[in-house]
Amino acid sequence: MMKSGDQGLYEKLILIFIEAFLDKVKLSAFWGPARENSSSSELFELYFLFITEKYVKRLSELSFNRLLL
């Protein structure tokens, strides 16, 4: 059975995954040229770390908020 706060939690989780997918698409589009240029490759790695940290933070906040319910 779903609890009262579960619907909002699922909606937020779906939005996070949609945003992550769109960032992956952007990252994939950037990765082609980045492989040919070492400075671009470093930018790719930094961007990848940034989006990974962004989503880990959002998912952990979501989990923490869930614990408070």
N, C-alpha and C positions, 0 to 999 in steps of 0.2 A: 504494500500500500504506500502511496505517496503521502508524505507529510505536507503540511500547509506551505512551507517555504521551498519545497522541492521544485515546483514549476518554475519559479524565478531562477533557481540555481541552474536548472537544465538550460534555460534560455541564455543565461550568461555564459555557460560552458560552450554552448553551440556558437555563440558570437565570438568567443575567444578562438575557437578552432577555425572559424571562417576567416578571421583576421590573420591567423597564423598561416593558413593556406595561401591567402593573397600575398603575404610577405614572402612565402616560399616561391611563388610565381615571379615576384619581382627579383628575388635572389637568383633564381634560375636564369632569368633574362640577363642579369648582370654577369653571371658566372662565365658565359661564353667568352666575352672579351677579356675577362679577368685572367683566364688561364694563359693568355698570350702575353700578358704584361705583368711583371712581378710587383710593381707598385699597386696595380689594380687588384692583384691577388691579396695583398695585405689589406686593402680596403674591404675586399670581400670577407676576409676573416673577421675583421672588426665589426662589419655589419652583421655577420652571422652570430657573433657573440652577443651583440646588442639585442637582436630579436630573440635569441634564446633566453637571455636574462629577462627581457620584457615579459615573455610568456610564462617563464618559471615564476616570476614575481606575481603575475596576475593569478595564476592557478593556485599558488600558495595562499594568497589573500582570500581567494574564493574558498579554499579548504578551511582556512582559519575562521572565516565568517560562518561557514557551515557548522563548525564546532560550537559556535556561540548560540546557534538556534536551539 
